[in-house]
C-alpha cells in the first residue's frame, strides 16, 4: 500500500460546515485532513452560488457564498488543515487498532481515530434540460448551471429557466447588468420565496424582465455560440425563438451519496441519522454534521451545521485523547486559545 497519512480527524467535505469543524477541532488541538470531490473549498456555496447573497449568517447581514468561504478559510488558517481536493472518499475500513483507513479514488490513504462526514447532500450534479446537442453549448459556456462569475454575464441576453429559488434569485440579481433577462417556467406558479416572486413580478410589470410560460424545446446556434432558445408555450403551434447569448437552467440538483452509502452506516432516505448530543452515527467514532445528517427537528441551515460542529468536536476529542479532560474556555478570555489563533 502507498504511504499512509496520519491525522486526528478525517473530514469528508470541505463546505462551510466542514471548514468550521476545522476551527472547533483546532481549538482542541486536533489536526484535520479534508477530502472533497470539488477542486476548491466551499462546497455548494462556492460551486453553485459563489456570488449569490446569503442573509442568515450571524453577524453578517449579507455575504456571498464565496465571501463566506474566504472568511472561513482565513479563520482556520492557524490550524493548518491539509486538503485533498478533486478526490472522492471511495472506501472506509476499520483497522485492528480501532482507527479508520480512508482511501480516495486517487489512491490517497489517510488514517485517523475519527471520521466526520460533512458532505452536504453528497455528490451533486445539476439536472440538465431534456434537450439534444447540449454538450457544445455547455463547453462554450452558453449553457451554465451556476453563476460563478457574475460580471461575465454583463451585457448578455439571458434566458433563465426554472421556478425555484435559484431561478428567481438570479432573475432579480442579474437584471441590472444583463442586456435582457427572460424567465421561462412551465406554469405561472413559482416555488421560490414569496418576496422574491413579488420582486420578479414587479420587474415583469415594469418591462425589465420578460416572462414566458412554456417549456424549453431546443437551442439554435453554431459551434457552441447560442443564438436562440426555443420555447413551446401551452397551446402554441410552433416554439417561440427567444434571442439569447446564455441559457441558465435551474432545475435543481441530483444528489447522490456515492461511496458513503457503502460505509456501513444506517441510512434514512439517503440521510445519516445521528444523536443530538454528539452527532455520532450508528458507527462509533464516525460523526455526521450539516445537511447530510438527520434527527428530529433538523433544520438544513448553515447555522445549524456550525452548532453541530461544535458539539461534535468535544465528543471527538474524547475519542482521540480519552485520557485528557477538556477545560472549557472562551476565545474572548483564554490567552492559550488566543495564542493558537495568533491574536495574542
C-alpha positions as CSV (number, residue, x, y, z in Angstrom):
1,X,0.0,0.0,0.0
2,X,1.1,3.5,-0.7
3,X,2.2,5.9,2.0
4,X,-0.5,6.3,4.7
5,X,-1.0,9.9,6.0
6,X,-1.9,10.0,9.7
7,X,-4.0,12.7,11.4
8,X,-6.5,13.1,14.2
9,X,-9.7,13.7,12.2
10,X,-10.7,13.0,8.6
11,X,-13.4,15.3,7.4
12,X,-15.2,14.3,4.2
13,X,-16.5,17.5,2.7
14,X,-14.9,21.0,2.6
15,X,-18.1,23.0,2.6
16,X,-18.9,25.6,5.3
17,X,-19.7,23.0,8.0
18,X,-16.6,21.0,7.3
19,X,-14.5,24.2,7.3
20,X,-15.9,25.4,10.6
21,X,-15.4,22.0,12.1
22,X,-11.6,22.5,11.5
23,X,-11.9,25.6,13.7
24,X,-13.7,24.0,16.5
25,X,-11.4,20.9,16.4
26,X,-8.3,23.1,16.1
27,X,-9.2,24.9,19.4
28,X,-8.9,21.4,21.0
29,X,-5.5,20.8,19.3
30,X,-6.9,18.2,16.9
31,X,-5.4,18.1,13.4
32,X,-7.6,17.6,10.4
33,X,-7.3,16.3,6.8
34,X,-10.2,17.2,4.5
35,X,-11.3,15.3,1.3
36,X,-13.6,16.9,-1.2
37,X,-14.6,16.0,-4.7
38,X,-14.5,19.6,-5.8
39,X,-11.2,21.3,-6.8
40,X,-11.6,24.1,-4.1
41,X,-13.2,24.7,-0.7
42,X,-16.7,25.9,-0.1
43,X,-18.9,23.1,-1.2
44,X,-22.2,24.1,-2.7
45,X,-21.7,27.7,-1.5
46,X,-18.6,28.2,-3.7
47,X,-19.7,25.9,-6.5
48,X,-23.3,26.7,-7.1
49,X,-23.8,30.3,-5.8
50,X,-20.5,31.9,-5.2
51,X,-21.9,35.4,-5.9
52,X,-25.4,34.8,-4.5
53,X,-26.2,36.8,-1.4
54,X,-26.6,34.9,1.9
55,X,-28.5,36.7,4.6
56,X,-28.7,34.3,7.6
57,X,-25.1,34.0,8.8
58,X,-24.9,35.5,12.3
59,X,-23.3,39.0,12.5
60,X,-23.0,39.1,8.7
61,X,-26.1,40.9,7.3
62,X,-25.1,39.9,3.8
63,X,-22.3,37.9,2.2
64,X,-21.9,35.8,-0.9
65,X,-21.1,32.1,-0.9
66,X,-17.5,32.8,-1.9
67,X,-17.1,35.5,0.8
68,X,-18.3,33.1,3.4
69,X,-15.8,30.5,2.2
70,X,-13.0,33.0,2.2
71,X,-13.7,34.1,5.7
72,X,-13.8,30.5,7.0
73,X,-10.5,29.7,5.2
74,X,-9.0,32.8,6.9
75,X,-10.4,31.7,10.3
76,X,-9.0,28.2,10.1
77,X,-5.6,29.1,8.6
78,X,-3.8,29.0,12.1
79,X,-4.6,25.3,12.3
80,X,-3.0,24.4,9.0
81,X,-5.5,21.8,7.8
82,X,-4.5,19.5,4.9
83,X,-6.8,19.5,1.9
84,X,-7.2,16.7,-0.7
85,X,-9.2,18.4,-3.5
86,X,-10.7,16.7,-6.5
87,X,-10.9,13.4,-4.7
88,X,-13.8,11.2,-3.7
89,X,-13.8,9.3,-0.5
90,X,-14.1,5.8,-2.0
91,X,-13.6,3.3,0.8
92,X,-13.5,3.3,4.6
93,X,-12.4,0.4,6.7
94,X,-11.7,-0.1,10.4
95,X,-8.2,-1.2,11.3
96,X,-7.1,-3.5,14.1
97,X,-6.2,-0.6,16.4
98,X,-9.7,0.9,16.1
99,X,-8.7,3.7,13.7
100,X,-10.2,4.3,10.3
101,X,-8.4,4.0,7.0
102,X,-9.9,6.1,4.2
103,X,-9.0,5.6,0.6
104,X,-9.8,8.1,-2.2
105,X,-10.4,7.4,-5.9
106,X,-6.9,8.9,-6.5
107,X,-5.2,6.3,-4.2
108,X,-4.7,8.7,-1.3
109,X,-4.7,6.8,2.1
110,X,-5.4,8.6,5.3
111,X,-5.8,7.1,8.8
112,X,-7.4,8.7,11.9
113,X,-9.3,7.7,15.0
114,X,-12.3,9.8,14.0
115,X,-14.1,10.4,10.7
116,X,-16.5,13.4,10.2
117,X,-18.9,13.3,7.3
118,X,-19.8,16.8,6.3
119,X,-20.6,16.1,2.7
120,X,-23.8,18.2,2.3
121,X,-26.1,16.2,0.2
122,X,-23.3,14.0,-1.1
123,X,-22.0,14.3,-4.6
124,X,-24.3,16.6,-6.6
125,X,-24.9,17.2,-10.3
126,X,-27.2,19.7,-11.9
127,X,-30.3,18.4,-13.6
128,X,-29.9,19.0,-17.4
129,X,-32.8,20.2,-19.5
130,X,-34.1,17.4,-21.9
131,X,-32.5,18.9,-25.0
132,X,-30.3,17.5,-27.6
133,X,-26.9,18.8,-28.6
134,X,-26.2,20.3,-25.2
135,X,-22.6,19.4,-25.0
136,X,-21.2,22.0,-27.3
137,X,-23.2,24.8,-25.7
138,X,-22.1,23.6,-22.2
139,X,-18.5,23.5,-23.3
140,X,-18.6,27.1,-24.6
141,X,-20.4,28.5,-21.6
142,X,-23.5,29.3,-23.5
143,X,-25.4,26.9,-21.1
144,X,-24.4,27.3,-17.5
145,X,-25.9,25.6,-14.4
146,X,-24.4,28.0,-11.8
147,X,-23.3,31.7,-11.8
148,X,-19.7,31.6,-10.9
149,X,-18.6,34.9,-12.4
150,X,-21.5,37.3,-12.4
151,X,-19.6,40.0,-14.2
152,X,-19.1,37.8,-17.3
153,X,-22.8,37.9,-17.8
154,X,-22.8,41.7,-18.1
155,X,-24.4,42.9,-21.4
156,X,-25.6,39.4,-22.3
157,X,-29.1,38.3,-23.4
158,X,-30.0,35.8,-20.7
159,X,-32.7,33.2,-20.7
160,X,-33.3,31.7,-17.2
161,X,-35.3,28.6,-16.9
162,X,-36.9,27.3,-13.7
163,X,-39.4,28.2,-11.0
164,X,-37.5,27.8,-7.8
165,X,-35.3,30.0,-5.6
166,X,-32.2,29.8,-7.8
167,X,-34.0,30.8,-11.0
168,X,-35.9,33.7,-9.4
169,X,-32.9,34.9,-7.3
170,X,-30.8,35.2,-10.4
171,X,-33.6,36.8,-12.4
172,X,-33.7,39.5,-9.8
173,X,-29.9,39.8,-9.3
174,X,-28.9,39.8,-12.9
175,X,-31.4,42.2,-14.3
176,X,-29.2,45.3,-13.6
177,X,-26.2,44.1,-15.5
178,X,-27.7,42.0,-18.4
179,X,-28.8,43.4,-21.7
180,X,-32.0,41.4,-21.3
181,X,-33.5,38.8,-18.9
182,X,-36.2,36.3,-19.9
183,X,-37.6,33.9,-17.4
184,X,-39.1,30.6,-18.6
185,X,-41.3,28.4,-16.5
186,X,-43.8,25.7,-17.4
187,X,-46.6,27.3,-15.3
188,X,-47.4,30.7,-13.8
189,X,-46.8,29.3,-10.3
190,X,-43.4,29.5,-8.5
191,X,-41.8,27.6,-5.7
192,X,-39.4,30.5,-4.7
193,X,-39.6,32.7,-1.6
194,X,-42.7,34.9,-1.8
195,X,-40.7,38.1,-1.5
196,X,-38.5,37.0,-4.5
197,X,-41.6,36.1,-6.5
198,X,-43.0,39.6,-5.8
199,X,-39.8,41.3,-6.9
200,X,-39.8,39.2,-10.1
201,X,-43.4,40.1,-10.9
202,X,-42.7,43.8,-10.3
203,X,-39.8,43.6,-12.8
204,X,-42.1,42.0,-15.3
205,X,-44.7,44.7,-14.8
206,X,-42.0,47.3,-15.3
207,X,-40.9,45.8,-18.6
208,X,-37.5,44.9,-17.3
209,X,-38.0,41.1,-17.3
210,X,-39.9,39.1,-19.8
211,X,-41.9,36.1,-18.5
212,X,-42.7,33.2,-20.8
213,X,-44.9,30.4,-19.6
214,X,-43.8,27.3,-21.5
215,X,-41.2,24.7,-21.8
216,X,-37.7,24.6,-23.4
217,X,-37.8,22.8,-26.7
218,X,-34.4,23.4,-28.3
219,X,-31.4,25.6,-28.9
220,X,-30.2,27.3,-32.0
221,X,-26.6,28.3,-32.8
222,X,-23.3,27.2,-34.3
223,X,-20.1,25.9,-32.9
224,X,-21.3,26.4,-29.3
225,X,-22.4,30.0,-29.9
226,X,-26.0,30.3,-28.8
227,X,-28.4,32.4,-30.9
228,X,-31.9,31.4,-29.8
229,X,-33.7,29.4,-27.1
230,X,-36.8,27.7,-28.4
231,X,-39.8,27.7,-26.0
232,X,-43.1,26.0,-26.6
233,X,-46.0,27.8,-25.0
234,X,-49.0,25.8,-23.9
235,X,-51.5,25.7,-26.8
236,X,-49.0,27.3,-29.2
237,X,-48.5,25.9,-32.7
238,X,-44.7,26.3,-33.0
239,X,-42.0,27.2,-30.5
240,X,-41.1,30.8,-29.9
241,X,-37.4,31.7,-30.7
242,X,-36.0,33.8,-27.8
243,X,-32.8,35.6,-28.7
244,X,-30.1,34.6,-26.2
245,X,-26.4,34.5,-25.6
246,X,-26.6,32.4,-22.4
247,X,-29.1,29.9,-21.1
248,X,-29.2,29.4,-17.3
249,X,-31.3,26.3,-16.5
250,X,-32.0,26.0,-12.8
251,X,-33.9,22.7,-12.4
252,X,-32.3,21.7,-9.2
253,X,-29.7,19.1,-8.4
254,X,-29.5,15.3,-8.3
255,X,-27.9,14.4,-5.0
256,X,-26.0,11.1,-4.7
257,X,-24.3,9.8,-1.6
258,X,-21.9,7.9,-3.7
259,X,-19.5,5.6,-1.9
260,X,-20.6,7.0,1.5
261,X,-23.7,4.8,1.1
262,X,-21.4,1.8,1.3
263,X,-19.7,2.8,4.6
264,X,-22.0,0.5,6.7
265,X,-24.0,3.4,8.3
266,X,-27.7,3.2,8.9
267,X,-29.4,5.5,6.3
268,X,-32.8,7.1,6.3
269,X,-33.9,8.4,2.9
270,X,-30.2,8.9,1.9
271,X,-29.5,10.9,5.1
272,X,-27.4,9.7,8.0
273,X,-29.3,9.6,11.4
274,X,-27.3,10.9,14.3
275,X,-27.8,11.6,18.0
276,X,-28.2,15.2,19.1
277,X,-25.7,15.1,22.0
278,X,-22.6,14.1,19.9
279,X,-23.9,14.0,16.3
280,X,-22.4,10.5,16.1
281,X,-23.7,8.0,13.6
282,X,-24.7,4.4,14.1
283,X,-21.0,3.6,13.8
284,X,-19.0,4.8,16.9
285,X,-16.3,7.4,16.1
286,X,-18.0,8.3,12.8
287,X,-19.8,11.6,13.0
288,X,-22.1,13.4,10.5
289,X,-22.8,17.2,10.5
290,X,-24.6,19.6,8.2
291,X,-27.2,18.7,5.5
292,X,-26.2,15.1,5.3
293,X,-27.4,14.2,8.8
294,X,-30.9,13.7,10.2
295,X,-32.5,14.0,13.6
296,X,-35.9,15.1,14.9
297,X,-36.3,18.8,14.3
298,X,-33.4,19.1,11.9
299,X,-33.1,22.4,10.1
300,X,-31.0,22.5,7.0
301,X,-29.2,25.7,7.8
302,X,-25.5,26.6,7.8
303,X,-26.1,27.9,11.3
304,X,-27.3,24.5,12.4
305,X,-24.2,22.8,11.0
306,X,-22.0,25.2,12.9
307,X,-23.7,24.2,16.1
308,X,-23.4,20.5,15.3
309,X,-19.6,21.0,14.5
310,X,-19.0,22.5,18.0
311,X,-20.7,19.6,19.9
312,X,-19.1,17.0,17.6
313,X,-15.6,18.4,18.3
314,X,-15.9,17.9,22.0
315,X,-17.1,14.4,21.6
316,X,-14.3,13.6,19.0
317,X,-11.7,14.9,21.5
318,X,-12.7,12.2,23.9
319,X,-12.1,9.6,21.3
320,X,-8.7,10.9,20.1
321,X,-7.5,11.7,23.6
322,X,-9.5,9.5,26.0
323,X,-7.2,10.3,28.9
324,X,-7.3,14.1,28.6
325,X,-10.1,16.2,30.0
326,X,-11.3,19.3,28.2
327,X,-11.0,22.5,30.2
328,X,-13.8,24.6,28.7
329,X,-12.6,28.0,27.7
330,X,-13.9,31.1,25.8
331,X,-11.9,32.6,23.0
332,X,-12.6,36.1,24.3
333,X,-10.8,35.4,27.6
334,X,-8.4,32.5,27.1
335,X,-4.9,33.5,26.4
336,X,-4.0,30.0,25.3
337,X,-6.8,29.9,22.7
338,X,-5.8,33.4,21.5
339,X,-2.2,32.2,21.1
340,X,-3.5,29.3,18.9
341,X,-5.4,31.8,16.8
342,X,-2.4,34.1,16.5
343,X,-4.2,37.1,18.1
344,X,-2.5,37.2,21.5
